[in-house]
Amino acid sequence: MEDGLSIISTIVYLILFLLAVGFFWKMLIDCFKNEEGGSRIGWILFIIWLNVFGAIIYYFVKYKTRSKYKKLY
């Protein structure tokens, strides 16, 4: 019984890890495409330095607000 739970928990952790890595790369690529000048360099370094936490902060500060702005106009 214990082996079955460890396999399931390993699979769940692997899926969460892959989602986090995918989110990290999506935010990094979005930053590279949409930011300009010194802001781009700063955000890229910020995302790389803080990894997934940096990507989450970028999502709420830049990505989400840019998405709202695009929907309005």
KARA-V247292 format. One record per residue. OMEGA is omega as a letter, one per 20 degrees, with the letter a starting at -180 (none if undefined). Layout:
omega=OMEGA
omega=OMEGA
//
This chain:
omega=a
omega=r
omega=r
omega=r
omega=a
omega=r
omega=r
omega=r
omega=r
omega=r
omega=r
omega=r
omega=r
omega=r
omega=r
omega=r
omega=a
omega=r
omega=r
omega=r
omega=r
omega=r
omega=r
omega=a
omega=r
omega=r
omega=r
omega=r
omega=r
omega=r
omega=a
omega=a
omega=a
omega=r
omega=a
omega=r
omega=a
omega=r
omega=r
omega=a
omega=r
omega=a
omega=r
omega=r
omega=r
omega=a
omega=r
omega=a
omega=a
omega=r
omega=a
omega=r
omega=r
omega=r
omega=r
omega=r
omega=r
omega=r
omega=a
omega=a
omega=a
omega=a
omega=a
omega=r
omega=r
omega=r
omega=r
omega=a
omega=r
omega=r
omega=a
omega=a
omega=none
//
